[in-house]
Amino acid sequence: MSQFAAKRLAVVGLGLIGGSLAKALRETGCVEHIRAYNRSAQSLQFALQQGIIDQACSSIGQLCEGLEAGDVLVLGVPVLAAGPVLEQLHPAVEAGVTITDVGSTKSWLVAEAERVFGEAPSNLVPAHPIAGSEQYGVEASRADLFRAHRVILTPHANCGASHLERVRELWLACGAGIDEMTPERHDEVLGATSHLPHVLAYILVDLLCSMEQRGEVLRYAAGGFRDFTRIASSDPTMWRDIMIANREAISSRIDEYEQHLDRLKAALEDESAEAIQEIFERAQATREAFLKQSEQSS
Amino acid sequence: MSQFAAKRLAVVGLGLIGGSLAKALRETGCVEHIRAYNRSAQSLQFALQQGIIDQACSSIGQLCEGLEAGDVLVLGVPVLAAGPVLEQLHPAVEAGVTITDVGSTKSWLVAEAERVFGEAPSNLVPAHPIAGSEQYGVEASRADLFRAHRVILTPHANCGASHLERVRELWLACGAGIDEMTPERHDEVLGATSHLPHVLAYILVDLLCSMEQRGEVLRYAAGGFRDFTRIASSDPTMWRDIMIANREAISSRIDEYEQHLDRLKAALEDESAEAIQEIFERAQATREAFLKQSEQSS
């Protein structure tokens, strides 16, 4: 069981993840007061009406008013917006407040914190909950979004142990499992398992929609296509940011992907049924192993 | 309502599709006797015990014994096996029996029929039910697999009108909707909507399983990855056959895909957030339109 308890939770950027975190912590009863600031006032009003938050703030300044040591401030904004938000937090938040985020790339956040603060501050704990959906916005938020999901904490060199522990407890309270790795390692691994698949799905739909037979093509797209491209319904702005922030790792993965694709193309040109089957069988076996592993761990 | 009724249904290759077709027609009561031949005797015994078929045949010769005009013979074998099966059917089946198939590529079948029969026979009606699953084998078959799904009929130049009509009625009886196009057009369209996505999913898993951090990578693969790669759990033999049989269309689609991927790569290299967002927004909008369209048609 988690020991997490806090007087105040403050959320900048109340989307699917920020909203779900507020709901999850509200449900546990371990936070007394939840406040949020969001660029779109509509999301804030919705959250207020639904009782997801107690206070809708009209500025980051107001959000930071009266925050004390022990309170937690969560960045729920798209990855590239984190830097500008940190600039505003820098003069406004006292050092005892734990600052954490939920972004899908981590080295970028640390670099931005170094730019803004001189060095990454000890109260900043970069984190990434591996949960989500192609849906987005606070309207789609769910209290159980993180239950039985992994959250990766990526402490930087200057990260304070007590702040790290606090963020760990926060996520445990939401029912998540915790892992830890460096920001660089995180970006490598997620570049392969999450960012690359999103690229591939977006590009497939991009190709189909450029085809002359576009209408016919979509008419005969079946369930496999629907599942395959589900992630291409994800928020374009959020994913644009991830692309830019994790540019190098993603570029490397795309290059490697094309090399593997070219190997299949060569096998096709040679009509080498054996080589094709070998690739497919290895992939199928790997995926089955993945499914077995995720059943065991859930 | 469908007018379909037949004395005998004969199935060569009792997998997911052949088995589901037998179950669906059995449920409607419009077929008196269902017989099947399959390379694996185990599948036949299973189907016999489950009452999916009335007779398990030990050879294609036995399967064809006593078939009469008005009976229907269905090829449920992998695409590349259809030619060799047609060679055995050629001397054994009388011309009044309607022969149809369920394969995912159509030009190949017509070419094989021309090779075996001299010209594609009038009683051969190529068909492709756009339904399936990453599961396979008769054990996974379901009577409702085709309900509210499209079946594409791809008549060749010599196709007999009465046989075409018969196959149309057969699929209507299973609850499917019917479309018609040329074999070539079918292979173009399905190359984009089905074959290419399978390639992309297999190759993604192939890449991940070749990575040094393979274990870690799979550990952090989340729901998006699971959906994206579902089709990489499909039968490798079946898909190897589809690759070979629709080689040219698939190669072209892969080339086009790489061109679109390269455009994204260039935008990444230029750090052009705008170009990236444009691609993602177009893809997202296209997929949403696809979802709306498929809701309306189902």
Interface residues (C-beta under 8 A of the other chain):
Chain A: L80 I130 A131 G132 S133 E134 H149 R150 I152 D179 E188 V189 L190 A192 T193 S194 L196 P197 H198 V199 L200 A201 Y202 I203 L204 V205 D206 L207 L208 C209 S210 M211 Q213 E216 V217 L218 R219 Y220 A221 A222 G223 G224 F225 R226 D227 F228 T229 R230 I231 A232 S233 S234 P236 T237 W239 R240 D241 M243 I244 R247 I250 S251 R253 I254 E256 Y257 E258 H260 L261 L264 K265 L268 E269 E271 A273 I276 Q277 I279 F280 E281 R282 A283 Q284 T286 R287 E288 A289 F290 L291 Q293 S294 S297
Chain B: L80 I130 A131 G132 S133 E134 H149 R150 I152 D179 E188 V189 L190 A192 T193 S194 L196 P197 H198 V199 L200 A201 Y202 I203 L204 V205 D206 L207 L208 C209 S210 M211 Q213 E216 V217 L218 R219 Y220 A221 A222 G223 G224 F225 R226 D227 F228 T229 R230 I231 A232 S233 S234 P236 T237 W239 R240 D241 M243 I244 R247 I250 S251 R253 I254 E256 Y257 E258 H260 L261 L264 K265 L268 E269 E271 A273 I276 Q277 I279 F280 E281 R282 A283 Q284 T286 R287 E288 A289 F290 L291 Q293 S294 S297
